[in-house]
Protein backbone atom coordinates (compact mmCIF):
# COMPACT_ATOMS: atom_id res chain seq x y z
CA UNK A 1 0.00 0.00 0.00
CA UNK A 2 1.38 3.36 -1.04
CA UNK A 3 1.69 6.15 1.47
CA UNK A 4 -0.08 9.44 0.73
CA UNK A 5 3.19 11.22 -0.09
CA UNK A 6 4.01 8.50 -2.63
CA UNK A 7 0.80 9.07 -4.59
CA UNK A 8 0.63 11.62 -7.39
CA UNK A 9 -0.80 14.87 -6.04
CA UNK A 10 -3.88 14.75 -8.29
CA UNK A 11 -4.69 11.23 -7.05
CA UNK A 12 -4.45 12.02 -3.36
CA UNK A 13 -7.85 11.81 -1.62
CA UNK A 14 -8.26 15.48 -0.72
CA UNK A 15 -7.10 16.73 -4.11
CA UNK A 16 -9.25 14.14 -5.86
CA UNK A 17 -12.27 15.18 -3.79
CA UNK A 18 -11.73 18.83 -4.74
CA UNK A 19 -11.30 18.07 -8.42
CA UNK A 20 -13.96 15.40 -8.92
CA UNK A 21 -16.28 15.54 -5.89
CA UNK A 22 -16.85 13.01 -3.08
CA UNK A 23 -18.66 10.56 -5.39
CA UNK A 24 -15.36 9.86 -7.16
CA UNK A 25 -13.71 8.59 -3.99
CA UNK A 26 -13.78 4.99 -2.81
CA UNK A 27 -14.87 4.16 0.75
CA UNK A 28 -11.20 3.75 1.61
CA UNK A 29 -10.34 7.22 0.22
CA UNK A 30 -13.26 8.86 2.02
CA UNK A 31 -12.00 7.40 5.28
CA UNK A 32 -8.50 8.66 4.56
CA UNK A 33 -9.96 12.17 4.24
CA UNK A 34 -11.79 11.85 7.56
CA UNK A 35 -8.84 10.30 9.41
CA UNK A 36 -6.59 13.03 8.01
CA UNK A 37 -3.14 11.74 8.94
CA UNK A 38 -1.23 8.88 10.45
CA UNK A 39 1.46 8.74 13.09
CA UNK A 40 4.57 6.76 13.98
CA UNK A 41 2.52 3.62 14.60
CA UNK A 42 0.55 3.58 11.34
CA UNK A 43 0.10 5.75 8.29
CA UNK A 44 -3.31 7.12 7.27
CA UNK A 45 -3.86 4.32 4.74
CA UNK A 46 -3.29 1.59 7.30
CA UNK A 47 -5.65 3.27 9.74
CA UNK A 48 -8.36 3.69 7.08
CA UNK A 49 -7.99 0.05 6.04
CA UNK A 50 -8.51 -1.14 9.62
CA UNK A 51 -11.49 1.17 10.13
CA UNK A 52 -13.11 -0.37 7.03
CA UNK A 53 -12.77 -3.77 8.67
CA UNK A 54 -14.72 -2.44 11.64
CA UNK A 55 -17.36 -1.04 9.27
CA UNK A 56 -17.96 -4.48 7.76
CA UNK A 57 -19.19 -5.75 11.13
CA UNK A 58 -21.71 -2.88 11.30
CA UNK A 59 -21.40 0.83 12.03
CA UNK A 60 -24.62 1.39 13.98
CA UNK A 61 -23.07 0.59 17.35
CA UNK A 62 -19.46 1.54 16.59
CA UNK A 63 -17.99 3.33 19.59
CA UNK A 64 -15.00 5.52 20.33
CA UNK A 65 -13.53 2.77 22.49
CA UNK A 66 -13.71 0.27 19.64
CA UNK A 67 -12.08 2.65 17.18
CA UNK A 68 -9.33 3.56 19.62
CA UNK A 69 -8.18 -0.07 19.64
CA UNK A 70 -6.99 0.43 16.06
CA UNK A 71 -3.24 0.97 15.74
CA UNK A 72 -2.49 4.65 15.08
CA UNK A 73 -5.98 5.81 16.07
CA UNK A 74 -6.37 8.51 18.71
CA UNK A 75 -9.36 10.27 20.28
CA UNK A 76 -9.40 13.09 17.71
CA UNK A 77 -9.49 10.72 14.72
CA UNK A 78 -12.02 8.39 16.34
CA UNK A 79 -14.23 11.33 17.28
CA UNK A 80 -14.28 12.59 13.68
CA UNK A 81 -15.40 9.19 12.43
CA UNK A 82 -18.13 8.74 15.05
CA UNK A 83 -19.35 12.31 14.50
CA UNK A 84 -19.49 11.78 10.72
CA UNK A 85 -21.51 8.58 11.17
CA UNK A 86 -23.96 10.24 13.58
CA UNK A 87 -24.43 13.31 11.39
CA UNK A 88 -25.09 11.12 8.35
CA UNK A 89 -27.59 9.00 10.26
CA UNK A 90 -29.50 12.05 11.47
CA UNK A 91 -29.91 13.58 8.06
CA UNK A 92 -30.56 10.31 6.25
CA UNK A 93 -33.19 9.36 8.83
CA UNK A 94 -35.10 12.60 8.68
CA UNK A 95 -35.33 12.98 4.91
CA UNK A 96 -38.71 11.94 3.51
CA UNK A 97 -39.91 9.96 6.54
CA UNK A 98 -43.62 10.32 7.27
CA UNK A 99 -44.85 8.76 10.50
CA UNK A 100 -48.37 7.33 10.50
CA UNK A 101 -48.04 4.30 12.78
CA UNK A 102 -45.48 2.53 15.00
CA UNK A 103 -44.25 0.37 12.11
CA UNK A 104 -42.92 3.55 10.46
CA UNK A 105 -40.78 4.16 13.54
CA UNK A 106 -39.41 0.67 14.19
CA UNK A 107 -36.84 0.62 11.34
CA UNK A 108 -35.37 3.86 12.71
CA UNK A 109 -34.71 2.52 16.21
CA UNK A 110 -33.36 -0.97 15.51
CA UNK A 111 -29.95 -0.05 16.93
CA UNK A 112 -31.43 0.32 20.44
CA UNK A 113 -33.33 -2.95 20.73
CA UNK A 114 -30.28 -4.95 21.90
CA UNK A 115 -28.76 -2.31 24.17
CA UNK A 116 -27.86 -3.38 27.69
CA UNK A 117 -28.94 -0.01 29.09
CA UNK A 118 -32.21 1.85 28.66
CA UNK A 119 -32.10 4.40 25.85
CA UNK A 120 -34.87 6.98 25.77
CA UNK A 121 -35.34 8.49 22.31
CA UNK A 122 -37.39 11.52 21.36
CA UNK A 123 -38.57 11.89 17.75
CA UNK A 124 -39.92 15.29 16.78
CA UNK A 125 -42.58 15.69 14.08
CA UNK A 126 -43.91 18.59 12.05
CA UNK A 127 -47.61 19.30 11.63
CA UNK A 128 -47.88 16.90 8.68
CA UNK A 129 -46.35 14.02 10.64
CA UNK A 130 -42.97 14.20 8.95
CA UNK A 131 -39.93 13.32 11.04
CA UNK A 132 -37.84 16.36 11.94
CA UNK A 133 -35.20 14.80 14.16
CA UNK A 134 -34.44 11.75 16.30
CA UNK A 135 -32.37 12.14 19.47
CA UNK A 136 -31.26 10.07 22.44
CA UNK A 137 -32.22 12.20 25.44
CA UNK A 138 -31.44 9.79 28.25
CA UNK A 139 -29.33 6.71 28.87
CA UNK A 140 -30.03 4.84 32.07
CA UNK A 141 -29.30 1.47 33.61
CA UNK A 142 -31.37 -1.67 33.47
CA UNK A 143 -32.90 -0.64 36.79
CA UNK A 144 -33.66 2.97 36.03
CA UNK A 145 -33.81 5.59 33.31
CA UNK A 146 -33.81 9.24 34.32
CA UNK A 147 -36.23 11.16 32.13
CA UNK A 148 -37.14 14.78 32.80
CA UNK A 149 -39.75 16.65 30.71
CA UNK A 150 -37.58 19.79 30.67
CA UNK A 151 -34.73 18.02 28.90
CA UNK A 152 -36.99 16.19 26.48
CA UNK A 153 -39.12 19.13 25.34
CA UNK A 154 -36.20 21.57 25.05
CA UNK A 155 -35.21 20.10 21.67
CA UNK A 156 -38.84 19.76 20.57
CA UNK A 157 -39.35 23.46 21.17
CA UNK A 158 -36.13 24.26 19.30
CA UNK A 159 -37.37 22.14 16.36
CA UNK A 160 -40.75 23.95 16.45
CA UNK A 161 -42.27 20.50 16.57
CA UNK A 162 -46.02 19.94 16.49
CA UNK A 163 -45.70 16.47 17.95
CA UNK A 164 -43.31 13.98 19.49
CA UNK A 165 -42.99 10.22 19.68
CA UNK A 166 -41.03 8.63 22.48
CA UNK A 167 -39.22 5.31 22.16
CA UNK A 168 -37.32 3.40 24.77
CA UNK A 169 -35.98 -0.12 25.03
CA UNK A 170 -36.43 -2.72 27.75
CA UNK A 171 -33.01 -4.42 28.08
CA UNK A 172 -34.59 -7.34 29.94
CA UNK A 173 -36.60 -8.29 26.86
CA UNK A 174 -39.83 -8.08 28.85
CA UNK A 175 -42.48 -5.78 27.35
CA UNK A 176 -44.57 -5.65 30.53
CA UNK A 177 -45.33 -2.02 31.41
CA UNK A 178 -43.79 -0.85 34.66
CA UNK A 179 -45.34 1.78 36.88
CA UNK A 180 -42.46 4.06 35.88
CA UNK A 181 -43.37 3.60 32.20
CA UNK A 182 -46.95 4.65 32.91
CA UNK A 183 -46.01 7.55 35.18
CA UNK A 184 -43.36 8.96 32.85
CA UNK A 185 -45.76 8.80 29.92
CA UNK A 186 -48.46 10.57 31.91
CA UNK A 187 -46.05 13.34 32.96
CA UNK A 188 -44.82 13.83 29.42
CA UNK A 189 -48.35 14.04 28.00
CA UNK A 190 -49.25 16.68 30.59
CA UNK A 191 -46.09 18.66 29.85
CA UNK A 192 -46.77 18.44 26.13
CA UNK A 193 -50.27 19.84 26.58
CA UNK A 194 -48.90 22.85 28.43
CA UNK A 195 -46.40 23.49 25.62
CA UNK A 196 -48.80 22.81 22.76
CA UNK A 197 -46.80 19.77 21.60
CA UNK A 198 -48.78 16.57 21.12
CA UNK A 199 -47.40 13.30 22.45
CA UNK A 200 -48.38 11.04 19.55
CA UNK A 201 -47.10 7.77 20.95
CA UNK A 202 -44.73 6.10 23.37
CA UNK A 203 -43.23 2.90 21.99
CA UNK A 204 -41.32 0.32 24.01
CA UNK A 205 -39.07 -2.05 22.09
CA UNK A 206 -37.18 -5.26 22.75
CA UNK A 207 -35.14 -7.45 20.42
CA UNK A 208 -38.28 -9.41 19.51
CA UNK A 209 -41.34 -7.16 19.77
CA UNK A 210 -42.76 -3.75 20.61
CA UNK A 211 -45.54 -2.14 22.64
CA UNK A 212 -47.35 1.02 21.53
CA UNK A 213 -49.25 3.16 24.03
CA UNK A 214 -51.32 4.53 21.13
CA UNK A 215 -52.22 1.15 19.65
CA UNK A 216 -53.19 -0.04 23.12
CA UNK A 217 -55.51 2.94 23.66
CA UNK A 218 -53.41 4.43 26.46
CA UNK A 219 -52.79 7.69 24.55
Secondary structure, DSSP 8 states (H G I E B T S, - for coil): ---GGGS-GGGSHHHHHHHH-GGGS-HHHHHHHHH----SS--HHHHHHHHHHHHTT-STT--HHHHTTSTT--HHHHHHHHHHHHHHHHHHHHTT-B-SSHHHHHTTSGGGTT-SS-EEEEEEE-TTSBEEEEEEEEE--SS-----HHHHHHHHHHTT-SEEEEEEE-TTS-----HHHHHHHHHHHHHHHHHT-EEEEEEEE-SS-EEETTTTT--
